[in-house]
Amino acid sequence: MSHQCALSTQKDNQILGCTKINVASRSSDVILPIYFVLVRPHLEYCIYMWSPQYRRDIDLLELIQSWPTKMTHGMEQLSYEDKVRELRLFNLD
């Protein structure tokens, strides 16, 4: 299961890297639809199919999910939990 989570996060990391390089706008109106269409299905599949039990797997998935919270302007002063709630992302803990 750890191997499958690692493969999924690697693919998501590549998608987010391309997004960061090629998308000029950092508004939530642009970043979130890209995230919800291209990245979130991989994370949801990984979570529901393999239900990661190890802390390192959960941390890998949280790391991928933290990208849109870091890329979105206007949320710098909020904590990670508040950003997740504001952007309507799921919490793995």
Secondary structure, 3 states (H helix, E strand, C coil): CHHHHHHHHHHHHHHHHHHHHHCCCCCHHHHHHHHHHHHHHHHHHHHHHHCCCCHHHHHHHHHHHHHHHHHCCCCCCCCHHHHHHHCCCCCCC
